[in-house]
Amino acid sequence: MRIQNVSELINPGEQLISLTGGGGKTSLMYLLARELAEAGKRVVSTTTTRIFPPHRDETGGLSLEIGKKGFSTDLKRRLDKTGHITAAHRYLPGVSKLEGVTAETAQDLPRVAAAAHVIIEADGAARKSLKAPDEHEPVIPEKTDVCIAVMGLDALGKPLEKRWVFRPEIVSQLTGIELGTTVTATCMARLAVLPGGLFKGCPESARRIVFLNKMDLPEAERGAHHIIRAAKKLEGTMPDLWCIASIHEGRYKLVY
């Protein structure tokens, strides 16, 4: 089943949307925010880790006033004008990134900002297409309604090493794939379904979506189907939905 927009992944009433993994999280966050805002929804994008400051075409504005007097009023006023605001705790000049908010602050933003949706980048991947979480990752609010785990299909077939994978040693420990060997469909499937994988810390009540990005690459869509078939043979928690996608080309295919 194909969909036209990524916003179709989100059901009515799903306020808190947490993104984990690697291979397109930030692009997905801003794309999702834009589509929801264009549909008339009030949207706040934020992070519980660190992100680079957004470009002007990615958000309607940036607020670093969280926790300060008048923050709620200011955020509501700005959302009235733009429909989408990115909120963070502060700018970190040493690393040129925005420091995120706590999970508790993030899950309170729907009330504070009178927002229909809050999209949270809850994980870091150092711009790599594949990762496994460390002990302190991801930072997912306990009231999250839907968790979207992102993996880049360009990691499939690459060596399990730092050039391609963030925290490859943890990927190896979790999946049983030796460092330096090829990242297989089964390896990526294990990250999607095993405890300690990309949905680590996801509330049991939350919907789970795996977003397999970069299907525009040669043989990538076929590889995505191999990952899904491999996952169905594993013991673990199966995602509610798979989305084989190309953010670059605006193509999205759903697999249940």
N, C-alpha and C positions, 0 to 999 in steps of 0.2 A: 504494500500500500504506500503510495506516495503522498506527501503533503507539500504545500506550497511555501509554508512559512514555519520557522522553528517555534513560533509562539503557539502553534497548534499542539505542541507537546504538553502544554500547561493546561490543566483542567480548571474550570471555574472554582474559585474559592481557595486555590493553592497560593497562599501568600508568600511563604518562605521557600526559596529555591536555592539550594546549595550545590555548588559545582566543585568537583574533585578531579584528580588525575592530571593529565598533560596532553598537549597536542591540539590546543585551541580553546582552552577555558576562557581566557580573557576575550577573545573574539566572539565566542558564543555569548558571554555575559552581555556585551554591548549590543550585539545583534538582537538578542532576545529582549533587552530593555527597549531598544528602538521600536521594534515591532509592537510590543505591548503598549508603549506610549502612543504610537500612531493609531492604535485601536481605541484610544481614549482612556487608557489606564494610567494611574499615577504610579511611577516606578522609581525606586531607589536602588542603585547598584552600590555595592560595598565589598569589603574584604575582611576576613578575620586573620589574614596573613599580611603580605605586602604586595603591592602592585605598582607598576609605573603610572604616573599621572596620565589620565585619559587625554586624547586629542580632542580638539573642539568638535569634530564631526562624530565623536563617539558618545557624547553626553550633552545634556542641556546646561550643565554647570557643575562646579566642584565645590563642596562644602567641607571645610575643616573645622567647623564650629561645634562638633559633637560634644555634649556635656556642658557647654557654655550657656550662660543665661540668654534666654530668647532663642535658643537653637530651634526648638520645635516650631515657633511662629515663623522664623525665617525660612525654614525648610518647606513648610506648607506654602508660604507665599511664593517661593521660587518654583515649586512644583505646579502651582496654579498657572504659571507662565509657560513652563517648558514641558511638563509631563514627566521628565526624567532628570534626576540629579544623582551624581556620584558623591558619596559621603565617606570620609575617612577620619582618622584621629588627628594625624598631623603629617607634614612633609618632612622626610629625612634627607637632608642635603648630602650627607656622606655617601649615600647609595642611590640618590635621585629617585627614591620611591616614596609611596604613601604608606604610612603605618596604619594597619587596619584597626578595627574595633573589636571589642570582646564579643563572644558568642551571645552573651546576655544582652548587650547593647543592640546587636544586629537583630535579634528576634523581637526586640521592642520597637523597632523602626516602623512597622506597619501602624502602630498606634501613634507614635511620636510624630510621624510625617503624614498621617492619614493616607497611607499608600496602599494600593491594591496589591502590589507585589514588591518584595525585596529580594534582589538577586545577589547572592553572596559567593564570592570566590573564596572557597574555604580551604584551599590547598595550594602549594607552590611546587613548580616542576622545573624551574630554571630554564624555561623555554625548550625543554625536551618533550618528545612525543609520548614517552612512557615513563611511569614511575611506580613505586610502591611506597606507602606511607611509613614514616619513622614513628617512634613511640608517641610523639606529641602531635602527630598529624592524623587526619585532617582536623580542622577546628569547625565542627558542624553544630549549629544551634540545635538544642534538643527538641525544639518545636518545629523543625524543618518539615515541610509538607511533601517536597519532592527533592530527591537527590539525583543529580546527573553526573555520572562518571565519564570523563572524556579520555579517549585514547586515540593517538594518531596512527593511522594505518601505515604510515611510512616507517614505523618501527618494526613492522613484520619482516622477518628475514634479515634484519640487521644483527650485528654482534651484540651480545649483552655486555656492554661496556659504557663508560661514562660519556663517550662521544655521542651516543644515541639515547641513553637511558639515565634518568635521574635516580640516584640511590640503587645502582644495579646490584649491589651486594644484598640489599633487602629483597629485591625482585628474585634473586637467586635462592635465598633462604625460603621465601614463601612458595615459589613455584617448583623448586627442585631442578631448575635449569642452571647448568654450570656457567660461571662467569666466562665470557669470551666465546661461548657457543651461540648458535643462532636463536634469535627470538622467534618462537613458533606460535602458531594459532593456539595451541594448548596452553602455552605460557600466558598469553594475553587473556584467554578464557579463564584461567585460574585467578588472575587478578580481578576479574569481574565477579566471581562467585564465591571465592573462599573467604573465610573470616580473616581479618587482617589485611584484606585487599583494598580496592578502591572505595568500597562502601563501609570501611571501618568507621564506626561511630555514627553510622546512619540510623536514625530512630526506626524501630520496627514498624511503626505506623506510617512511615514515609514511603511514597512510591519510588521505585528504583529504575532509572533509565540509563542504559549504556549508550554513549554517543561516540560512534566510530567515525572519526573525521578523516578527510583527505581521500575520499573515494574517487576523486578525479585522477589520482595517480594510476599508472598502468597496473593492471591485475589487482588493484586494491579492493574493489568491490567483491571479487571472488574470494580474496583473503578474508574479508569481513564475514562472509557466509561460512567459511571454514572455522572462524572463531566462534560463531554462534552455535554451529553443530558440535564443536568440541565442548562448549559450555554445557550443553544439554546432556552430555555423558558424564559430567562431574557431579560429585556430591557437594552440596553447598546451597546457598540462597540464590535462586535464579532471579535475574532482573524482571521487572514487570514488562519492560519494553526495551527493544533495541532500535537505535536509529543509525542507519548507515548514511553518512552525510558528506557533503562537500560544502563547507561554508564559503569557500572561494567561488564556487559555481552556483551556489544557491540551490542545491539539490538535496532532497531528504527522502529516505525510504524507510518505512517502519516495518519491523519484524517482531511478531509476538511469540 
